[in-house]
Amino acid sequence: MNKPALNLVVIRSKDLKVSRAFYEAIGLSFDEEQHHLGPIHLVEVLGEVVFEIYPWDGITQDDTPRLGFQVDSIINVIESLGESAKLIRAPGKVDGDTAPVTAVLEDPDGHKVDLTQRS
């Protein structure tokens, strides 16, 4: 069995322009994206890792980082967690037949963790 691979890091920012300037000074180069009716956010792909910065209103939204991992079997992960597995989104395909199987769990501290199953 392969070790999980980090493939997603999501942070929130009170000021996207300031955060963009900060990370671009480090050497990143962002594209802007918007999913469905969601907010416009910044995206940079760093090798196998997608780094996203979403706007944060400072009040209503969770400001904790969101992580994503690529795993061999989402079902095996859920089974190994047993009753402590808190599913936010059950395993399934989000964008049609060619999309990978994904799921979202919540860790013991309330952080969302995206899982993507290796093909």
C-alpha positions in Angstrom: 0.0 0.0 0.0 1.2 3.5 -0.9 1.5 6.3 1.6 -1.1 9.1 1.2 0.2 12.0 -0.9 -0.7 15.6 0.0 -2.6 17.0 -3.0 -4.6 20.0 -1.7 -4.0 22.9 0.7 -6.7 25.6 1.0 -6.3 28.7 3.2 -8.6 31.7 3.6 -7.6 35.4 3.4 -9.2 38.6 4.6 -7.5 40.4 1.6 -6.9 38.3 -1.5 -4.8 41.1 -3.1 -2.4 41.3 -0.2 -2.1 37.5 0.1 -1.6 37.2 -3.7 1.2 39.8 -3.5 2.8 37.9 -0.6 2.8 34.5 -2.3 3.8 35.9 -5.7 6.8 37.5 -4.0 7.8 33.9 -2.9 7.5 32.9 -6.6 4.0 31.5 -7.0 1.8 32.5 -9.9 -2.0 32.3 -9.5 -5.0 31.8 -11.7 -8.4 32.9 -10.6 -11.2 30.3 -10.4 -14.8 30.1 -9.5 -16.8 26.9 -9.0 -20.5 27.2 -9.8 -21.8 30.1 -7.7 -18.9 30.0 -5.2 -16.5 32.9 -4.6 -13.6 33.8 -6.9 -10.4 32.4 -5.4 -6.7 32.0 -6.3 -5.2 28.7 -7.5 -1.6 27.6 -8.0 -0.6 24.0 -8.9 2.7 23.1 -7.3 3.8 19.7 -8.7 1.1 17.4 -7.4 -0.3 19.8 -4.9 -3.1 22.3 -5.6 -2.8 25.5 -3.4 -5.9 27.6 -3.1 -6.6 30.9 -1.4 -10.3 31.7 -0.7 -11.7 34.9 0.6 -12.6 35.0 4.3 -15.1 37.4 5.7 -13.5 37.1 9.2 -16.8 36.1 10.8 -19.0 33.4 9.3 -16.5 31.2 7.6 -14.0 28.7 9.0 -10.5 30.1 8.7 -8.6 26.8 9.3 -6.6 25.3 6.5 -8.2 22.5 4.5 -6.0 19.6 3.4 -6.4 17.0 0.8 -4.8 13.6 0.4 -4.6 11.0 -2.4 -5.1 7.5 -1.0 -5.3 4.0 -2.4 -8.8 3.3 -1.0 -11.2 5.8 0.5 -13.3 2.9 1.8 -10.4 1.4 3.6 -9.6 4.7 5.3 -13.2 5.1 6.4 -13.3 1.5 7.7 -10.1 2.0 9.6 -11.5 5.1 11.3 -14.6 3.2 12.3 -17.2 5.2 14.3 -14.8 8.1 14.5 -15.1 8.7 10.8 -17.3 11.8 10.4 -18.3 12.0 6.7 -19.1 15.4 5.3 -19.5 14.1 1.8 -19.7 10.4 1.1 -17.4 8.7 -1.5 -18.4 9.3 -5.0 -17.6 11.0 -8.3 -18.3 14.7 -8.5 -17.8 15.6 -12.1 -18.9 12.5 -14.2 -17.5 9.1 -15.1 -13.9 10.2 -15.7 -13.5 12.0 -12.3 -11.7 10.3 -9.5 -13.7 9.1 -6.5 -13.6 11.7 -3.7 -14.9 12.1 -0.2 -14.7 14.7 2.6 -14.2 13.8 6.2 -13.9 16.0 9.3 -10.9 15.4 11.6 -11.3 15.3 15.4 -10.6 19.1 15.6 -13.2 19.9 12.9 -10.9 20.4 10.0 -12.2 19.3 6.6 -10.0 16.7 4.9 -10.6 15.9 1.2 -9.7 12.4 0.1 -9.1 11.5 -3.5 -8.8 7.8 -4.5 -5.8 6.9 -6.7 -6.8 5.5 -10.1 
